[in-house]
Amino acid sequence: MSYNGAVLARARERLAKRREDNAAEQQRRTRAVYARIPRVEEIDLALRRQMAELCALTLSRDAGAAERVEALRAENLALQRERAQLLRDAGLPANWLDDIYSCEKCRDTGFIGSELCSCLRREYKLCLTRELSGLLRDGKESFASFRLDLYSAEPDPALGGMSPRETMDIVFKTCLAYARNFSPRSPNLLFRGGTGLGKTFLSACIAREAADRGYSVAYESAPAALGEFESARFSRDADAAAAASARVREYLECDLMILDDLGTEMSTGFTVAALYQLVNTRLNAGRPSIISTNLSDAEIERRYGAQTASRLAGEYELLSFAGTDIRRLRKEAR
């Protein structure tokens, strides 16, 4: 996996802040215990003196050094036992004053040898998601707040006799299961339906859940995402072009790409080519995507061509959204 240097630096900064917070908490605990049980502080000072003497003895050629080392070890063990008992008598675990680590594997350094630890990789993906997900802003998108009661319970002949509420219950449960079981081997999804039916909201719910589980997610509107492809290709500002190229690369390589409102972007020959590149590259790499749109199959083919339409029809599982504009209904209910 390739890493964006700036995003990786932010992830390492977050780990450094975590180390500082853990060290501050360990110091707070130590001060509180020393004030409450002075004997623990005396033992810690004795243990430090023993360690210094032990280091000196290991370099000594004195004939009695080995005997003194054994005596120090016995004294050290006795002091550690006393210390542990004092902490337990105070209702604290024996390791209460040990160094605190959020990740025991790397001790919050982010590295195991020269390799990135899983905790740093997870933090990187969270930072990358924040970088790439322009539509995740208010933090209110959660499956728990999805309201099925806003959809009509009346049977609809266009839905095969099912009601919009029944249809959306299936959509909701499918999205919830997708989010909770997401992996790089998850299928591609195509959300289709009119404006205000919950496509963007449920996309955001999936994005948050997948990101919280440590996957990198790009969640962007079609105009913004395809605009980055255009900037990467045509911008005369070298810095802007480089930044756009980096974002395009992450769109292509992130664990989950969510493209919202396909069809609302200005249609040009370049955006058509950019969409095909995005869809085809991710399919070839086996990376899942979710695309939402108001367009029918026929409209997709007219707008983006037979190749893209074929990829979407053949490689994406369709979820059809039903009902009337719930944003309007929610506004009217206020």
Secondary structure, DSSP 8 states (H G I E B T S, - for coil): ----HHHHHHHHHHHHHHHHHHHHHHHHHHHHHHHH-HHHHHHHHHHHHHHHHHHHHHT---TTHHHHHHHHHHHHHHHHHHHHHHHHHTT--TTTTS---S-TTTTTSSEETTEE-HHHHHHHHHHHHHHH-TT--SS---GGG--GGGS--S--GGGTT--HHHHHHHHHHHHHHHHHT--TT--EEEEE--TTSSHHHHHHHHHHHHHHTT--EEEEEHHHHHHHHHHHHH-S-HHHHHHHHHHHHHHHHSSEEEEEEET-S---HHHHHHHHHHHHHHHHHT--EEEEES--HHHHHHHH-HHHHHHHHHHEEEEE--SS-HHHHHHHH-
